[in-house]
């Protein structure tokens, strides 16, 4: 029982981090323009994929469907890590100090 509580707590932190990353990218695009993190079409698609993955994860938690949760984490969320890392890195590089403020 303790392992499940710990795992769900860590999963909650993971979901919070992904939600924050999504919000940061959306706000950066609004503030600095749609090309802040690369091709706007790719960014939009990545946001849609992340939104879908997070929705699936939340639904599987609500229904306690652990198989669906495992699949969503492995097949929906995991493949997003590298592209999101690249987009957030690009957004940070493109948001120069002279454009902030």
C-alpha positions in Angstrom: 0.0 0.0 0.0 2.9 2.4 0.8 4.4 1.7 -2.6 1.2 2.7 -4.4 0.9 5.9 -2.4 4.5 6.8 -3.1 4.1 6.0 -6.8 0.9 8.0 -7.1 2.6 10.9 -5.4 5.5 10.8 -7.8 3.1 10.5 -10.7 1.2 13.5 -9.5 4.5 15.5 -9.5 5.2 14.2 -13.0 1.8 15.4 -14.3 2.3 18.8 -12.6 5.7 19.2 -14.3 4.3 18.3 -17.7 1.4 20.7 -17.2 3.8 23.4 -16.3 6.0 22.7 -19.4 2.9 23.0 -21.5 1.9 26.3 -19.9 5.4 27.7 -20.3 5.5 26.9 -24.0 2.1 28.3 -24.6 2.9 31.6 -22.7 6.3 31.9 -24.5 4.6 31.5 -27.9 2.1 34.3 -26.9 4.8 36.6 -25.6 7.6 36.1 -28.1 5.7 34.8 -31.2 4.7 31.4 -32.5 8.2 30.5 -33.7 9.8 30.8 -30.3 10.2 27.1 -30.0 10.5 26.2 -33.6 8.0 25.5 -36.4 4.6 26.6 -35.1 2.8 23.6 -36.7 5.1 21.2 -34.9 4.7 23.1 -31.6 0.9 23.0 -31.9 0.9 19.3 -32.7 3.2 18.7 -29.7 0.8 20.6 -27.4 -2.1 18.6 -28.8 -0.3 15.3 -28.2 0.7 16.3 -24.7 -2.9 17.4 -23.9 -4.2 14.0 -25.2 -1.6 12.1 -23.2 -2.3 14.0 -20.0 -6.1 13.5 -20.5 -5.6 9.7 -20.9 -3.4 9.5 -17.9 -5.9 11.4 -15.7 -8.8 9.3 -16.9 -7.0 6.1 -16.2 -6.2 7.3 -12.7 -9.8 8.2 -12.1 -11.0 4.8 -13.2 -8.0 3.0 -11.7 -7.2 1.4 -15.0 -3.6 0.6 -14.4 -3.0 -1.1 -17.7 -4.2 1.9 -19.6 -2.1 4.1 -17.3 1.0 2.1 -18.0 0.3 2.2 -21.8 -0.2 6.0 -21.7 3.0 6.6 -19.8 5.0 4.3 -22.1 3.5 4.9 -25.5 2.0 8.4 -25.3 4.1 10.4 -22.8 7.5 8.9 -23.1 8.0 9.6 -26.8 7.2 13.3 -26.1 10.2 13.8 -23.8 12.9 14.5 -26.4 10.8 16.8 -28.7 9.6 18.7 -25.6 13.1 19.1 -24.3 14.2 20.4 -27.7 11.3 22.9 -27.9 11.8 24.2 -24.4 15.6 24.5 -25.0 14.8 26.5 -28.2 12.3 28.7 -26.5 14.8 29.5 -23.8 17.5 30.3 -26.3 15.2 32.5 -28.4 13.9 34.5 -25.4 16.9 36.7 -25.1 17.2 39.1 -22.2 16.6 42.1 -24.5 13.1 40.8 -25.4 12.0 40.1 -21.8 10.2 42.8 -19.8 
